[in-house]
Amino acid sequence: MNKTVLNFQNVWKTYRMGDEIVNALAGVNLTLEKGSFTSMMGPSGSGKSTLLHVGGILDMPTQGTLLMNGKDTSKLSRKKQAKFRRKEIGFVFQRFNLLNQLTVMENIMLPSLDSENNKAEELLERIRLEKKHDKKPNQLSGGEQQRVCIARALINNPSLILADEPTGELDTRNAEVIMNLLKDLNENDGVTILIATHNQLAADFTDKILEMQDGKIQ
């Protein structure tokens, strides 16, 4: 029996914009099993990024329950949520979010729970940037920067990787490199991955494609 990593149970996320109420998520039910590789597609404003933020405990649902490895994350204190997020979830962003004052190695190590973490060197080899460990992000190509982001997301051996438009800033060749890397991590390391994307090429690498519209999974 597969282990459930992430479980949305009738999750709503509501915002007030002036006099208007906007349901960014409208009763989402979603289960991600361990080792799954899933993509979400849909127009801008359909709720993809909000779902990732809620799933990554960066934001709390207005209504409903979110279970991560069987634990109700809303019942954790803010401090415990932050610790849980850092240990269990790795994030990959469209705009990389790397710190240019730090080296590649330092960026990868930034979220590490272990100051002597030797995994950073292994990850540098995995992403084929071991010869650029002392470079700054602005000395790398876009594709190389996104590979650094993936290594940073993996530093604490998370249960789940959430990627928001991971190929959005990349050309087709680099997009394929990134998606092949994620596919390899999923197939050979058993990493559970959920991505939001507009890119059909990226979605085609995943095992399951979800369609989002108006805050709902169609």
For each residue, the residues with C-beta under 8 A, 3 or more apart:
1:
2: 33 34 35
3: 33 34 69
4: 7 31 32 33 34 67 69 70
5: 32 33 34 36 68 69 159 160 192
6: 30 31 32 55 66 67 68 160 192 194
7: 4 30 31 32 65 66 67 68
8: 11 28 29 30 31 51 54 55 64 65 66
9: 29 64 65 66 67
10: 27 28 29 63 64 65
11: 8 25 27 28 29 54 61 63 64 65 66
12: 23 25 26 27 28 61 62 63 64
13: 23 24 25 47 50 54 59 61 62 215
14: 21 22 23 24 62 63
15: 21 22 24
16: 20 21 22
17: 20 21 22
18:
19:
20: 16 17
21: 14 15 16 17
22: 14 15 16 17
23: 12 13 14 26 214 215
24: 13 14 15 47 50 215
25: 11 12 13 28 47 50 51 54 61 215
26: 12 23 47 214 215 216
27: 10 11 12 64 215 216
28: 8 10 11 12 25 47 51 64 215 216 217
29: 8 9 10 11 217
30: 6 7 8 51 210 217
31: 4 6 7 8
32: 4 5 6 7 36 38 160 192 194
33: 2 3 4 5 36 192
34: 2 3 4 5 159 190 192
35: 2 186 190 191 192
36: 5 32 33 192 193 207 208
37: 182 183 186 192 193 205 206 207 208
38: 32 193 194 195 206 207 208 209 210
39: 194 195 196 197 202 203 205 206 208 209 210
40: 48 51 194 195 196 197 209 210 211 212 217
41: 48 196 197 198 200 203 209 210 211 212
42: 46 47 48 211 212 213
43: 46 213
44: 198
45:
46: 42 43 212 213 214 215
47: 13 24 25 26 28 42 50 51 212 214 215 216
48: 40 41 42 51 52 164 196 212
49: 52 53 164 196
50: 13 24 25 47 53 54 59 215
51: 8 25 28 30 40 47 48 54 55 196 212
52: 48 49 55 56 162 164 194 196
53: 49 50 56 58 59
54: 8 11 13 25 50 51 57 58 59 60 61 66
55: 6 8 51 52 66 160 162 194
56: 52 53 85 89 91 162
57: 54 60 66 68 73 81 84 85 89
58: 53 54 85
59: 13 50 53 54
60: 54 57 74
61: 11 12 13 25 54 64 65 66 74
62: 12 13 14
63: 10 11 12 14
64: 8 9 10 11 12 27 28 61
65: 7 8 9 10 11 61 72 74
66: 6 7 8 9 11 54 55 57 61 72 73 74
67: 4 6 7 9 70 71 72 73
68: 5 6 7 57 71 73 84 88 89 159 160
69: 3 4 5 88 159
70: 4 67
71: 67 68 76 84
72: 65 66 67 75 76
73: 57 66 67 68 76 81 84
74: 60 61 65 66
75: 72
76: 71 72 73 80 81 84
77: 80 81
78: 81 82
79: 82 83
80: 76 77 83 84
81: 57 73 76 77 78 84 85
82: 78 79 85 86
83: 79 80 86 87
84: 57 68 71 73 76 80 81 87 88
85: 56 57 58 81 82 88 89
86: 82 83 89 111 113 156
87: 83 84 113 156 158
88: 68 69 84 85 158 159 160
89: 56 57 68 85 86 158 159 160 161 162
90: 152 153 154 155 156 158 160 161 162
91: 56 153 161 162 163 164
92: 146 149 150 153 161 162 163 164 166
93: 96 97 149 163 164 165 166
94: 164 165 166 168 169
95: 169
96: 93 137 142 145 146 148 149 169
97: 93 149
98: 102 107 137 145 148 149 152
99: 102 106 107 110 137
100: 136 137 138
101: 136
102: 98 99 106 107 110 136 137
103: 106 107 133 134 135 136
104: 107 108 124 129 132 133 134 135 136 137 140 148
105: 108 109 120 124 133 134
106: 99 102 103 109 110
107: 98 99 102 103 104 110 137 148 152
108: 104 105 112 120 123 124 148 151 152 155
109: 105 106 112 117 120 155
110: 99 102 106 107 152
111: 86 152 155 156
112: 108 109 115 117 120 155 156
113: 86 87 117 156
114: 117
115: 112
116:
117: 109 112 113 114 120 155
118: 121 122
119: 122 123 154 155 157
120: 105 108 109 112 117 123 124 151 155
121: 118 124 125 130 133
122: 118 119 125 126
123: 108 119 120 126 127 151 154 155
124: 104 105 108 120 121 127 129 130 133 151
125: 121 122 128 130
126: 122 123 151 181
127: 123 124 147 148 150 151 181
128: 125 147
129: 104 124 132 133 140 144 147 148 151
130: 121 124 125 133
131:
132: 104 129 135 139 140 144
133: 103 104 105 121 124 129 130
134: 103 104 105
135: 103 104 132 139 140
136: 100 101 102 103 104 139 140
137: 96 98 99 100 102 104 107 140 145 148
138: 100
139: 132 135 136
140: 104 129 132 135 136 137 144 145 148
141: 144 145 174
142: 96 145 146 169 170 171 174
143: 146 147 170 171 173 174 177 178
144: 129 132 140 141 147 148
145: 96 98 137 140 141 142 148 149
146: 92 96 142 143 149 150 166 167 169 170 174 178
147: 127 128 129 143 144 150 151 177 178 181
148: 96 98 104 107 108 127 129 137 140 144 145 151 152
149: 92 93 96 97 98 145 146 152 153 166
150: 92 127 146 147 153 154 161 166 178 181 182 185
151: 108 120 123 124 126 127 129 147 148 154 155
152: 90 98 107 108 110 111 148 149 155
153: 90 91 92 149 150 158 161 163
154: 90 119 123 150 151 157 158 161 185 191
155: 90 108 109 111 112 117 119 120 123 151 152
156: 86 87 90 111 112 113
157: 119 154
158: 87 88 89 90 153 154 161 191
159: 5 34 68 69 88 89 192
160: 5 6 32 55 68 88 89 90 191 192 193 194
161: 89 90 91 92 150 153 154 158 182 185 191 192 193 194
162: 52 55 56 89 90 91 92 193 194 195
163: 91 92 93 153 166 182 193 194 195 196
164: 48 49 52 91 92 93 94 195 196
165: 93 94 168 169 196 197 198 199
166: 92 93 94 146 149 150 163 178 179 182 195 197 202
167: 146 170 174 175 178 179 197 199 201 202
168: 94 165 197 198 199
169: 94 95 96 142 146 165
170: 142 143 146 167 174 175 178
171: 142 143 174 175
172: 175 176 201
173: 143 176 177
174: 141 142 143 146 167 170 171 177 178
175: 167 170 171 172 178 179 199 201 202
176: 172 173 179 180 201
177: 143 147 173 174 180 181
178: 143 146 147 150 166 167 170 174 175 181 182
179: 166 167 175 176 182 183 201 202 205
180: 176 177 183 184 205
181: 126 127 147 150 177 178 184 185
182: 37 150 161 163 166 178 179 185 186 193 195 205
183: 37 179 180 186 187 205
184: 180 181 187 188 189
185: 150 154 161 181 182 188 189 191 193
186: 35 37 182 183 189 190 191 192 193
187: 183 184
188: 184 185
189: 184 185 186
190: 34 35 186
191: 35 154 158 160 161 185 186
192: 5 6 32 33 34 35 36 37 159 160 161 186
193: 36 37 38 160 161 162 163 182 185 186 206
194: 6 32 38 39 40 52 55 160 161 162 163
195: 38 39 40 162 163 164 166 182 202 203 206
196: 39 40 41 48 49 51 52 163 164 165
197: 39 40 41 165 166 167 168 202 203
198: 41 44 165 168
199: 165 167 168 175 202 203
200: 41 203 204
201: 167 172 175 176 179 204 205
202: 39 166 167 175 179 195 197 199 205 206
203: 39 41 195 197 199 200 206 209
204: 200 201
205: 37 39 179 180 182 183 201 202
206: 37 38 39 193 195 202 203 209
207: 36 37 38
208: 36 37 38 39
209: 38 39 40 41 203 206
210: 30 38 39 40 41 217 218
211: 40 41 42 217 218
212: 40 41 42 46 47 48 51 215 216 217 218
213: 42 43 46 216 218
214: 23 26 46 47
215: 13 23 24 25 26 27 28 46 47 50 212
216: 26 27 28 47 212 213
217: 28 29 30 40 210 211 212
218: 210 211 212 213
